[in-house]
Amino acid sequence: MRRLIDNGTTPPARLPHIGHYGHLRKSYLEGYRPDLYTALAASEKLYEHCAEIDEAARSRIDLIMPQLARSAGATEALKATDPMKWVGLMNACRAQAEEIAKFELIYV
């Protein structure tokens, strides 16, 4: 990313933290949407965009997970009686929620 040289009076702006889903979005833009990637990088909005996508994906997953767990039958009673089955169901629900978030937010 290119930056203009200034006279040193302004401190460099701190880039926002981008997590796992933000990095996925960034690599998707680099590989499949180079025009949008270049425009975001030139306007210095790339990291803000990726941070927003990361936050949106995490909140979407947190919203979907209880619904998927309920529909899969992963209850507290199952957790007490058969913890390995409960863990397997929750892992499957997590994978489904991540795929939904990736399809809706990251790979568009």
Secondary structure, DSSP 8 states (H G I E B T S, - for coil): -------S-S---------HHHHHHHHHHHHH-HHHHHHHHHTT-HHHHHHHHHHHHHHHHHHHHHHHHHHHT--HHHHHH-HHHHHHHHHHHHHHHHHHHIIIII--
